[in-house]
């Protein structure tokens, strides 16, 4: 990926994170933007969102989708581009998967260490 594209992805991610933190509230959930992938033609931006502390991740996505026009409008005010990308939200479960892998590794290590100490 070109350096300009990477900078654009990071800029949109940073600004959109600030907008969401300021404009929206999610009850009992921590919502973070893990990654943004702006298409080369800058028409679409895929936003990968992780939700911690809530089992209602689908409701968070629905709320983001409902507020998409307002988020795009605020993004266009903060980031001047030829086109304001259409935001497409995706649930990113990589943090959950990573936590689960660490938990499994601890479970595997725990019985082995108990057996070695006896």
ABEGO torsion letter per residue (X at the ends): XBAAAAAAAAAAAAAAAAAAAAABBBBGBBBBBABBBBBAAGABBBBBBBBBGBAAAAAAAAAAAAAAAAAAAAAAAABBBABBBBBBBBBBAAAAAAAAAAAAAAAAAAAAAAAAAX
